[in-house]
Amino acid sequence: MVLVGDEHQGVNGFAGADMSGMSRAADLPGTADLRLTVTFRCPQVAVDLAAEFTDDIKAAPGARHGEVVPGSEDERLTWLRPGDLVMARRNAPVVSLALKLASLGVPVEVLGHDLTKLLEGHVGRALAYPFALSEIEGRLSEYGMARLQEHYESGVRGKALRRQLREDADLLACIATVAGEVAWHAEQEGARGTAAGVMAVLGSLLGAKGRAVRLCTIHKAKGLEAERVAVLEAEEVMEAGRQDAQRGDRALAFVALTRTKDVLFLASAETSTPHPEGEGNHETD
């Protein structure tokens, strides 16, 4: 039997995955532990960043030096082009950026068809009847309180409740972003937004013909790679990884930093730098 895995990429503990499965398997009698520590994907600068979250990564001999580009959240719109991969910890920033790019005529593809399935029931309940732009916040706040009551009545408490509320907040933020877009366009025509309209917009983001900017959560980025990769809310991702004692957030940071084959764009709200293809050298270790 051959088992292949990497605990440093174990990001699905929240879903019940065994985060210590590989180390426990290595302790079985007669097991040979063959550690593969060299990455043939990542450039040196990405390896230097990822090494903060594991000792088991080295750049391949002759690897590219690569480029790490810090920048503001606003700059991501001008930086991105078809073929790039964009990821974030949460769904809401992914959906928001996908809508902005689509409005500019940039082909986009949000990875993970389960997102629409996940949102469909919430959209149908929170926006059960046509809505105006000014009504969205109230509708979603009311639905959020109803969800809290449901969790409480079902016996969810403590850490599980906090995790569920974070997930609910992320989903409601996704709905708010798309519903706002739908309602605004509807009001230009003297109409009101609908749940069906929200789901139609979400569906349009899931597939693109030809090359597109691919967007997803870090959880769904495992196994993916691109020449140019952008991490949204990068400071939050890396800081959570540094402070995490349970390895889940450390693994998220590690996965985010190791998808690139050349350029890594770390987007944050606080930092602003020139366009990566402009003048000057923006490499950082």
C-alpha positions in Angstrom: 0.0 0.0 0.0 1.3 3.5 -0.9 -0.1 6.5 0.9 0.6 10.0 -0.5 -0.3 13.1 1.4 0.9 16.2 3.1 -0.2 17.3 6.6 1.0 20.8 5.8 -1.9 20.9 3.2 -4.5 19.5 5.6 -7.2 22.2 5.3 -10.4 20.1 5.7 -10.3 19.4 9.4 -13.4 21.6 9.7 -15.3 19.0 7.6 -14.1 16.0 9.8 -10.9 15.1 7.9 -8.2 13.3 10.0 -5.5 16.0 10.2 -3.0 13.5 11.7 -3.7 10.6 9.2 -0.3 10.7 7.5 1.8 10.7 10.7 -0.3 7.9 12.2 0.1 5.8 9.1 3.9 6.4 9.2 3.9 4.9 12.7 2.5 1.6 11.5 5.0 -1.4 11.8 7.1 -1.9 8.7 6.3 1.4 7.2 8.9 3.3 5.1 8.5 7.1 5.4 9.7 8.7 2.1 9.6 12.4 2.6 9.3 14.5 -0.6 10.5 18.0 0.3 11.4 19.5 -3.1 8.8 21.5 -5.0 9.2 21.6 -8.8 6.3 24.1 -9.0 7.2 27.0 -6.8 9.8 29.7 -7.4 12.4 30.5 -4.7 10.6 33.5 -3.3 7.4 31.5 -2.7 9.3 28.7 -1.0 11.0 31.3 1.3 7.5 32.5 2.3 6.0 29.0 2.7 9.0 27.9 4.8 7.6 30.0 7.6 4.8 27.4 7.9 6.8 24.2 7.4 10.3 22.9 7.5 9.6 20.4 4.7 9.8 22.5 1.5 12.8 23.3 -0.7 13.0 24.9 -4.1 14.2 22.6 -6.9 17.7 23.0 -8.3 17.6 25.8 -10.9 14.2 27.0 -9.8 13.0 30.4 -10.9 13.6 33.2 -8.5 10.1 34.4 -9.0 8.4 37.5 -7.9 6.3 38.5 -4.8 4.2 41.6 -5.4 2.5 43.3 -2.5 -0.4 45.5 -3.5 -3.7 47.0 -2.6 -7.0 45.3 -3.0 -8.0 47.9 -5.6 -4.9 47.0 -7.8 -6.1 43.5 -8.2 -8.5 44.6 -11.0 -5.7 46.0 -13.1 -3.3 43.2 -12.4 -5.4 40.2 -13.2 -5.7 38.6 -16.7 -7.1 35.3 -18.1 -5.0 32.4 -16.8 -4.5 33.8 -13.4 -5.6 32.1 -10.2 -7.2 34.1 -7.4 -8.0 32.7 -3.9 -9.3 33.9 -0.5 -10.1 32.3 2.8 -13.8 33.1 2.4 -16.3 33.0 -0.5 -17.5 36.6 -0.2 -14.3 38.2 -1.5 -14.2 35.7 -4.4 -17.7 36.4 -5.5 -17.3 40.2 -5.1 -14.1 40.2 -7.2 -15.7 37.9 -9.8 -18.6 40.3 -10.3 -16.3 43.3 -10.6 -14.1 41.6 -13.2 -17.2 40.3 -15.2 -18.5 43.9 -15.3 -15.2 45.0 -16.9 -15.6 42.3 -19.5 -12.9 40.0 -18.1 -13.8 36.3 -18.4 -14.1 34.7 -15.0 -14.7 31.3 -13.6 -15.6 30.7 -9.9 -14.5 27.2 -9.1 -16.7 24.9 -7.0 -20.2 24.3 -8.3 -21.3 23.4 -4.8 -21.4 27.1 -4.0 -24.6 27.6 -5.9 -26.1 24.5 -4.3 -25.0 25.9 -0.9 -26.5 29.3 -1.5 -29.7 28.3 -3.3 -31.7 27.4 -0.2 -30.5 30.5 1.7 -31.3 32.8 -1.3 -34.8 31.3 -1.6 -35.5 31.9 2.1 -33.9 35.2 2.7 -35.2 36.8 -0.6 -38.4 34.9 -0.9 -40.2 37.7 -2.6 -39.0 40.6 -4.9 -36.7 43.2 -3.2 -35.4 46.7 -3.7 -31.8 47.6 -3.2 -32.6 49.4 0.0 -34.3 46.3 1.4 -31.4 43.8 1.1 -29.7 44.6 4.3 -32.8 44.3 6.4 -33.9 41.1 4.7 -30.5 39.5 5.3 -30.2 40.7 8.9 -33.6 39.2 9.6 -32.6 35.9 8.0 -29.3 35.9 9.9 -31.1 36.2 13.2 -33.4 33.4 12.2 -30.4 31.2 11.4 -28.9 32.0 14.8 -32.2 30.9 16.5 -32.2 27.7 14.4 -28.6 26.8 15.5 -29.5 27.5 19.1 -32.6 25.4 19.0 -30.7 22.5 17.4 -28.2 22.5 20.3 -25.2 24.0 18.6 -22.9 25.7 21.1 -19.4 26.9 21.8 -16.8 26.5 19.1 -19.2 24.8 16.7 -21.6 27.7 17.0 -18.9 30.2 16.3 -17.7 28.3 13.2 -21.3 28.1 11.9 -21.9 31.8 12.5 -18.7 32.6 10.5 -19.9 30.4 7.7 -23.4 32.0 7.8 -21.8 35.5 7.7 -19.7 34.6 4.7 -22.7 33.1 2.8 -24.9 36.2 3.6 -22.1 38.5 2.4 -22.0 36.6 -0.9 -25.8 36.9 -1.2 -25.7 40.6 -0.4 -23.1 41.3 -3.1 -25.0 39.5 -5.8 -28.4 40.7 -4.7 -27.1 44.3 -4.8 -26.0 43.9 -8.4 -29.3 42.3 -9.4 -31.4 44.9 -7.6 -29.5 47.8 -9.1 -29.9 46.6 -12.6 -33.6 45.8 -12.0 -34.2 49.3 -10.6 -32.7 50.8 -13.8 -35.7 49.2 -15.6 -38.2 50.0 -13.0 -38.4 46.5 -11.6 -37.3 44.7 -8.4 -34.7 42.0 -7.8 -35.6 38.4 -7.4 -34.1 35.3 -6.0 -34.1 33.7 -9.4 -32.1 36.7 -10.7 -29.5 36.2 -7.9 -29.1 32.5 -8.8 -28.8 33.3 -12.5 -26.0 35.7 -11.8 -24.2 33.1 -9.6 -24.6 30.5 -12.3 -23.1 32.8 -14.9 -19.9 33.1 -12.8 -19.3 29.3 -12.6 -18.3 28.6 -16.2 -16.2 30.4 -18.8 -15.5 29.5 -22.4 -11.8 29.5 -23.0 -9.2 31.0 -20.7 -10.5 33.0 -17.7 -9.4 34.3 -14.4 -10.1 31.4 -12.0 -11.3 32.3 -8.5 -11.9 30.0 -5.5 -11.4 29.6 -1.8 -8.1 28.4 -0.6 -9.8 25.1 0.4 -10.6 24.5 -3.2 -7.2 25.6 -4.5 -5.5 22.4 -3.4 -3.9 20.7 -6.5 -4.3 23.9 -8.6 -1.4 26.0 -10.0 -0.9 29.0 -12.2 2.0 31.1 -13.5 0.5 34.1 -11.6 -1.5 33.7 -8.4 -3.2 36.3 -6.3 -4.1 35.9 -2.6 -6.8 38.2 -1.4 -6.7 39.5 2.2 -3.2 38.1 2.3 -2.2 39.6 5.6 -5.2 38.0 7.3 -4.3 34.6 5.8 -0.7 34.7 6.9 -1.3 36.1 10.3 -3.9 33.5 11.1 -1.4 30.9 10.0 1.3 32.2 12.3 -1.1 32.2 15.3 -2.7 28.8 14.7 -1.9 26.0 17.1 -4.2 23.5 15.5 -2.5 23.6 12.0 -5.7 24.3 10.0 -4.9 28.0 9.4 -1.2 27.2 9.0 -2.1 24.7 6.3 -4.3 27.3 4.6 -1.4 29.8 4.5 0.9 27.1 3.1 -1.5 26.1 0.4 -2.1 29.7 -0.6 1.6 30.4 -1.0 2.5 27.3 -3.0 0.1 27.5 -5.9 2.3 29.9 -8.0 4.8 28.9 -10.6 6.2 32.4 -11.0 4.5 35.5 -9.6 2.6 35.8 -6.3 0.4 38.8 -5.7 -0.4 39.4 -2.0 -3.4 41.7 -1.9 -4.2 43.8 1.1 -6.1 46.9 1.9 -3.2 48.7 3.5 -0.4 48.3 0.9 -0.1 50.1 -2.5 2.6 49.5 -5.0 3.1 50.2 -8.7 1.7 47.7 -11.3 4.0 44.6 -11.3 4.7 45.1 -15.0 5.6 48.7 -14.5 9.0 50.2 -13.7 11.0 49.0 -10.8 11.7 45.8 -9.0 9.0 44.6 -6.6 10.5 41.4 -5.4 10.5 40.7 -1.7 11.7 37.7 0.2 
